[in-house]
Amino acid sequence: MKKLSHVDSSGAARMVDVGAKPVSERFARATGSIRMKPDTYRAIQQNALVKGDVLGVARIAGIMAAKRTSELIPLCHPISLTDVQVTLTLDESLPGVTCEATTRTNDRTGVEMEAITAVAVSLTTVYDMAKSIDRAMTITDIRLLEKDGGRSGHFVNS
C-alpha cells in the first residue's frame, strides 16, 4: 500500500514540503454536473431567473474559487496559476448543466485541487442562483479527468 503524503510518521496531518521539487509546467482538468427539473433547465436556458445570467456568474465563481483554493483546502499549497478556464454547458439529457475546469501553472506542485474546486464552486453557484425554483437539484460526479506534469507525470481518469 502506498504511503499517504500528508500524514507524518505518527499519523498526524502535515503539509508536504515541496521546496526541493523542480518547477515544471502542470495542468489539470476536472468535471462535474448538476441535475435539475426540466422547468429549471428551461429557465436557465432562457436566462429567465431573477438573479440573472446563471452560467456567466457560475463561470466567474469557479475562476475565483480556483484562485483561492489554498485558503479552502487546509494542506493545499498556494500556487501561482497561469490559466483557469471554466466551461458550463447546458445538457438536456440530464437535464442540467455540466462543468469542466482546466487549470495551469509553472510551479512545484500540481493544480488538481484548483480544477476540482473550480467545478465544485461553479456548480454550487448554479444551485444558489436557481434554488428559488428547484431545491431538489443534485450536484454529482465531480472528478479529476486528467492531469499532467510533475514527478507522477500524465494521468487520465478512465
ChimeraX attribute file (.defattr): number of C-alpha atoms within 10 A of each C-alpha:
attribute: neighborCount
match mode: 1-to-1
recipient: residues
	/A:1	3
	/A:2	4
	/A:3	7
	/A:4	9
	/A:5	11
	/A:6	14
	/A:7	13
	/A:8	13
	/A:9	6
	/A:10	6
	/A:11	9
	/A:12	8
	/A:13	14
	/A:14	12
	/A:15	13
	/A:16	14
	/A:17	12
	/A:18	12
	/A:19	9
	/A:20	7
	/A:21	12
	/A:22	13
	/A:23	15
	/A:24	15
	/A:25	16
	/A:26	23
	/A:27	24
	/A:28	26
	/A:29	26
	/A:30	26
	/A:31	25
	/A:32	22
	/A:33	27
	/A:34	24
	/A:35	22
	/A:36	23
	/A:37	16
	/A:38	15
	/A:39	12
	/A:40	21
	/A:41	21
	/A:42	17
	/A:43	15
	/A:44	21
	/A:45	19
	/A:46	10
	/A:47	14
	/A:48	13
	/A:49	17
	/A:50	11
	/A:51	12
	/A:52	13
	/A:53	16
	/A:54	23
	/A:55	23
	/A:56	14
	/A:57	15
	/A:58	26
	/A:59	25
	/A:60	16
	/A:61	21
	/A:62	30
	/A:63	24
	/A:64	16
	/A:65	22
	/A:66	29
	/A:67	20
	/A:68	16
	/A:69	21
	/A:70	16
	/A:71	12
	/A:72	11
	/A:73	12
	/A:74	11
	/A:75	13
	/A:76	18
	/A:77	19
	/A:78	15
	/A:79	18
	/A:80	12
	/A:81	17
	/A:82	13
	/A:83	13
	/A:84	21
	/A:85	17
	/A:86	24
	/A:87	18
	/A:88	22
	/A:89	13
	/A:90	18
	/A:91	15
	/A:92	14
	/A:93	9
	/A:94	15
	/A:95	18
	/A:96	24
	/A:97	24
	/A:98	23
	/A:99	24
	/A:100	25
	/A:101	29
	/A:102	26
	/A:103	27
	/A:104	24
	/A:105	21
	/A:106	19
	/A:107	21
	/A:108	21
	/A:109	24
	/A:110	25
	/A:111	30
	/A:112	25
	/A:113	20
	/A:114	31
	/A:115	33
	/A:116	28
	/A:117	25
	/A:118	34
	/A:119	35
	/A:120	26
	/A:121	20
	/A:122	34
	/A:123	30
	/A:124	19
	/A:125	20
	/A:126	25
	/A:127	23
	/A:128	15
	/A:129	21
	/A:130	22
	/A:131	14
	/A:132	12
	/A:133	14
	/A:134	17
	/A:135	12
	/A:136	11
	/A:137	17
	/A:138	16
	/A:139	19
	/A:140	14
	/A:141	11
	/A:142	19
	/A:143	18
	/A:144	21
	/A:145	20
	/A:146	18
	/A:147	24
	/A:148	19
	/A:149	22
	/A:150	19
	/A:151	12
	/A:152	9
	/A:153	9
	/A:154	13
	/A:155	13
	/A:156	11
	/A:157	9
	/A:158	5
